[in-house]
Amino acid sequence: MRKSLFALAATAVLATAAQAAPATYAIDPTHTFATFEIGHFGATTNRGRFDKKEGTVQFDKAGKSGKVEITLDVASVNTGTAAFDKHLQSAELFDVAKYPTAKFVSDKFHFNGDKVTAVDGKLTLAGKTQPVTLKANQFACYDNPMLKREVCGGDFETTIDRTAFGINYGVDWGFPKNVRLVIQVEAVKQ
């Protein structure tokens, strides 16, 4: 009887530990968008997105922790205007020949209850790495009825100073340094 109680207690502890272990999620590229916005002479806003992206998230709801790594193919920049896309890809801006990817890596999640409120990490863009905090405007996990798996995701945003990454084009003409990044991410539990 004593062995049975010990075995039952050990099983309960191991089951609890297994539930608290981080789960791995793969970024769903069809529900993940990385977009940017920058003012254009104070009159309008230029917007674009990166069409190719991939990454993973490790998420531990119970332990309130996580890790994320997302890579963007910078050559996939899409503004809806081919000439502007080509200019963004040039050495004057993203310099995709030298720096074909941008990457966000984090191992610090902030929570309010069970909701992620922000993610601190490092953004590497144009060969330079800077600290960035992505603020969560919303976050949730749900059971996807089509995939029959859990999906977690949210809408995140931050503003970066592009000159900190060496992207200085147009600053002397009055183009703003600040660029708003809006990241919509959904990731599927593996």
Secondary structure, 3 states (H helix, E strand, C coil): CHHHHHHHHHHHHHHHHHHHCCEEEEECCCCCEEEEEEEECCCEEEEEEECCEEEEEEEECCCCEEEEEEEEEHHHEECCCHHHHHHHHCCCCCCCCCCCEEEEEEEEEEEECCEEEEEEEEEEECCEEEEEEEEEEEEEEEEECCCCEEEEEEEEEEEEEHHHHCCCCCHHHCCCCEEEEEEEEEEEEC
